[in-house]
């Protein structure tokens, strides 16, 4: 679930609405997910999201072990052996928090994990990799660049015109270099 949430930049409702029929399996091991209807897609045109080989491997593991062949991809777990009905969007944050605890994330960070964390984190990672704003906006299904810019604000500040000018002018060198001058 985390891999698909991250790579599709899906909102909670979009993630739990994914159905097996919405996943395209490519011969090279990659895939795609059709996000049928989103917050900014009132007409339901949908958008396609790329899925890496790694995400597809984890998805295939889930589908095989869960026995899910149609309908909602992500389902409730009943105990350790039974698969229930589709998840609701409110359960996404709880699942993400449980995973954060399980991997040993400090409690102060777990408290800030939300169902939106993968969307924000993926946006920040794309910005840090110098992926252009248009591609980030498209990947997340935004109609304008306002939210991706807000999510990547700290990353973009470190790459702003002033940050680059400070580097070129030598104002960002360490104190040791300044002392040698």
Number of C-alpha atoms within 10 A of each C-alpha: 16 16 17 23 22 20 21 26 25 24 23 22 17 18 26 22 23 22 20 17 13 18 19 16 15 12 7 8 13 16 17 20 22 20 25 17 17 21 11 12 15 9 9 12 11 15 18 18 20 16 24 15 15 13 21 21 15 15 18 13 12 15 16 11 10 17 11 16 12 11 15 18 24 24 17 13 14 10 8 6 9 11 16 13 13 17 18 15 16 12 14 22 17 14 16 20 21 15 15 17 15 9 8 10 14 10 12 8 11 16 12 10 19 17 22 17 20 23 22 20 15 22 27 23 14 18 23 15 10 13 13 10 18 12 13 21 18 15 20 23 23 17 11 13 16 11 15 22 18 13 17 20 15 14 16 17 12 12 15 13 11 11 15 15 13 13 12 11 10 12 13 14 12 9 9 8 10 11 7 6 5
